[in-house]
Amino acid sequence: MPLWFRAKDGCGALPTAVNGGRIGDARGMACRLFALCFDANHPLRLGEFWSGLLGWETADDPHDGVALLPGDDTGFRIRFAPTQQQKAGQNRMHFDLTSTSLEGQRQTVARALELGGRHIDVGQRPEESHVVLADPEGNEFCVIEPGNTFLADCGFIGALACDGSQQVGYFWNEALGFPLVWDQDQETAIRSPHGGPKITWGGPPVAPKTGRNRLRFDLAPPADGDQKTEVDRLVSLGATLVDTGPDEAGRVEMADPDGNEFCVLTPAR
């Protein structure tokens, strides 16, 4: 599967797909996507890059990292957590940033380069109009050309595009209670009922995992729920425990059906 999720380009209006009634069953008890967490060798530097590119404000992070707060309908924050581990291989998820004009696309690319990003080659073809870049620590992202109908009603962060199976798309549909907005040819996409980016999975073949994921989700239990109940629910949906109990910060690390790590926070988060 290529780095970008391309199959929907030019498809016009998309059907809302519902898989076996699972959306209605999950939504009332779903956890909340609290943050997208980046492992970062230099959290402050990486936070400054993404703050400058997205226009988001920085905030204190309780775990010695940096957090960015959304200034739009994205619905989750971005965290940069310190790590000594170096990036190895291509990430399994990346941002697709939207453009309303060719000049806007050029300006986004220029701003990213000024902030410390760079052009990279992930196998994109010369005739393709999106631009593939990497942030200062090598995390890939795309700047999509104007006219992309699949992302037409999304904000600047149009999608969080993931390399993953249809099964994992169904898992996150139930885990988060986000409706499926695409379910075709083993490709899936979900989106919060409140708007914001789409989260997409490109279907097979899924690239092999190369160590711990650099990007992962932080989930918060429902307001009236608790961590253990939420962990048990996620296990029933197909997740597995990575560690046997909470870490020193109270987080429980788990993995989805494709082996992608994520954390369940305490309700106080």
N, C-alpha and C positions, 0 to 999 in steps of 0.2 A: 504493500500500500504506500503511495507517495506520502510525502510530508503533509501535504494539504488535502483537504476534503473537497474534491472538485466535482463529484458526480452530479450535483444539483444545479450547477451553473446553467443559466438559460432555461430553466424548467418552468418559469413563471410561478403562479400561485401553487402552493403545495398542499396536499390533503393533510388533515390532522389524523394521524394513525392511532388507533386504540388497540392494545394487545390484550385480548381476553379479559377485559374489565379490570386489569390490575391497577389502572390509574385511580379509579374510584376507591379501590380497597386501600391504597397506600396513602392517599393524600392526607387523610385526617390524622395520621400518626407519624408522618414523615419527619425526619430530622432536617435541620437547616444547614445549608452550605454557608459556613461562617467565613471561610477564607480559602484562597488558593495559596499554598505555601511553596516557596522556592527555597531549596538549599543553596546557600551562597557562601563563597569563600570570603567575600567582602560585602556583607549585607548593606552597609551604608552606601557604598558606591553603586551597588546594583539598584538599591532603592531610589537613589537620586536619578539614575537613568530612567527608570519606569515612571517615576513621579514627573519628570520633565516631559516624557513622551506622552503620557496619558493625561497630564494636568491634574493629578490627584494629590491631595495633601498627605503629609506624613503624620504619623501618630506613634506614641510609645507602644512598644511591644513587650509583653510581660516575660518573654523568654530570651532576652538579650539580643533581639533582632530588631528589625525595622518593619513597620506596617504602613500601608497606604490605604486611605479611606476613599471609597468611590465618590465621585462628584456627579454621578448620573444614575441610571437605573440598573447598573450592573448587579447590585444585590449582595455582593460579597467583597471583603477586603482582600488585599494581597499582602502576604507576609514574606519576609526574607529572613530565614533562620541560619545562624552561623554553622558552618561545617568545614572540616579540614579536607574532606574527600573531594578529589578533582572530578570534573565532568568526564564521563566515558560514554561514547556513543551518542546517537541521536535521541532526543527526548521523545517520550510517547505522547506528549501533549504540547500544544503551542497555541498562541493567540493568532487569530486572523483579524487584522485591523481593517476597517472599511474606509472607503473614499467616496466622496460625492462628486468628484471631478478629477480629471487627469492632473490638473494643477494641484489639487488637494493631495493626491497620491504622491506627487513629486515633493510637496512640502513635508509630508510625513516622513518620507525616506530621507530627505535632507536633514530634518530635525534629529532623526535617529542616528544618522552618521555623525552629526555635530556632537551629540551626547556620548558618543563612544561605541556605537554599533558598527557593524560591518556587513558587506555583502557576503553571502555564502552560496555554494553550489551544492544542492541536494539532489541533483538530477533533473531539475526543471528544464523544460524545452525552450528554445529561443523564441518560439512564437507565442508562448504564454505571457499574459499581461500582468500577472501579479509579481511582486518583488519579494524575494526571500532574503531575510536579514538575520543577524544574530546580535544579541545584547553583549555587553562587555565580558560576560562569562560563558559565552557560546550558546546560550539558550535561543533556539530558533523561533522565528515568528514571521508572518507574512503580512504584507501590505497589499490588500486586494484592490483590483481595479474598479472604477465606477461601473455601475450597471449590473452588478452581481445580484440576481433576483432572489436568491436564497437568503441573502443577508440584508435585503432591501429595507426591512422594517426594524433592523437592529441598530444599536448605537455604534460608537467608535470601536469598541471591542465587539466585533460582530459574532465571533465564535471562539470557543475553546475547542480546538480540533484535536481529536485523539486517535491514536492507532489502537483499535480494539475490536472485539467481536460483537456480533449481534447480541449474544447472551449478556455481555457486560453493559450494553445499552439498556437492555430490559432490567438488569439489576439496578442501575442508577435511576431509571424511571420510577421504580418502586421505593428505592432508598430515600430519594429526595421528594417524591410525589410530584415531579415535573412531568407534564404531559409529553408524550411522544409527538413530535411534529414531522418526523420522517421515519419510515420503516419500510425499506424497499431494497431488494438485492443484497440483503444482509447488512446494509448500512442503516444506522439509526441516528436520530438526533432528538434531544429533549430541550425544553425551554421552560423557565419559571412562568407560572401564570401571571406574574407581575411584570413580565418583559425581561429585558437584559439580554446577554449573549445566549446563543444556542450552544449546547454541548453536543459534539458530534463524534461518532465512531465510524471508521471507514470500512469495517468488515475485513474478511480474509483477503490475502494472507496477512496475519499479524506478525510484525517483526519480533524476533526473540528479545527477551528482556536482557539488558546488560547491567546487572547490579541494581542497586537501589534507585528508584525513580528520583529525579531531581525536582520534579513538580508533583504535588499531591494535594488532596483535599483535606481540610479540617472541618469536621462536622460538629454541630451543637445539637444536643437532644432537644425535643420539643419543650416549650416553656413549662408544661405541666408534667414532663417526663423525668427520667433519671438515666444516668449513664449505663448502668447494668442492663436495664430493660431495653435500651436502644441497642446495645451490643448484642444482646440475645436476638433481637428482631433482625438485625443485619446478618447474623449467622444463619438464621432461618431462611434468609433470602439468597444465601450462597456465599457470603463473606467468610473469611477465616481469620483467626487470631494470629498475629505475628508474635506478640509477646503474651505471656500468661496473665499479666495484670497491668495496672496503670504504671506509668513511669513516674519520676520524681515530681513532674508537673501535673500529675493526675490524668494524663492522656492515655488512652488505650489505642495501640497501633493495630490495624487490621489490614487485610488485603481483599480486593474485589475478586470476582471469578477469573479475571485475566492476570491476577497476581500483582496488581498495582496497589501500593501501600496508601493508606489514608489513616487519619486519626479521629477518634471520637473524644471530644472535650468533655469537661465537667459542665453541668448545667449553668454554673456561675459564670462561664465564659460568655 
